[in-house]
Amino acid sequence: MDVVQRWIPYCGEAPGPEVWLSRWNLDPVLGLALLAMAIALWHPARWQHVDARRRRDMLRGSWALTVLLYVSPLCALSSAFFTVRVVHHMALVLVVAPLLAVGLDPWLRRLPAPLWTSTALAAAVFWVWHAPAPYAAALSSDAMYALMQLTLLGSATWFWSAINRAEPAAALASMLATTVQMGLLGALITFAARPLYPPHFASALSWGVAPLEDQQLAGIIMWAPGSIAYLAAAVWIGWRWLRAERDRGLDMKTT
């Protein structure tokens, strides 16, 4: 019993199979913040220009996913399984962050965005928070949990903003480097000989899942879908680059 009571993260004590669908996060601070964001994002007079409406849609998407990640029972389930926590984090850095990078582009462009610095920082932050000791600390304290979430999201948003502003060749190289490091971290977690994340030992067992199996599935998700998502972004950048070069060549021929 002591092991279960030790780990009570922000999303609450890990639920069992019979109750997790009823475990909505009703944190009033988060609720007020989301309400204020919704009022701003759905205010009809704020988003008249076409570009502004595009940014609004990106921000609305990030708002909806934030509700899913932090309010719905998925939040509580991430207390039970390391796999769900990894899915949670991948959604932050691969979906919420690029949506914010586009939605907040006019404000983010006021900040410097050196590509390789932002790439290295985003990778370092992701690796640090998935090391066993910092991860356990984040699931032991609301303040540390908030720091983990904010640094993951903030560094990833800065990375995607830098990607959006970089020259295609540099952006492609950065994306490929990110693909490699994400795959490496996932492989290390997958092939670890023992379970590394004590906050999920008892909770995974309560669902009939061995902690090592939970960890291996999380590593595979990080290794395969995570790496593939970055690789897909790299392919998209490369395709747009080739198309721009082709169009430039056609324009030179016509002139």
Buried (B, 14 or more C-beta within 10 A) or exposed (E): EEEEEEBBBBBBBBBEEEEBEEBEBEBEEBEEEBEEBBEEBEEEEEBEEEEEEBBBBBBBBBBBBBBBBBBBBBBBBBBBBBBBBBBBBBBBBBBBBBBBBBBBBEEBEEEEBEBEEBBBBBBEBBBBBBEEEBBBBBBBBEEBBEBBBEBBBBBBBBBBBBBBBBEBEBBBBBBBBBBBBBBBBBBBBBEBEEBBBBBBBBBBEBBEBEBBEBBBBBBBBBBBBBBEBBBEBBEEBBEEBEEEEEEEEEEEEEE
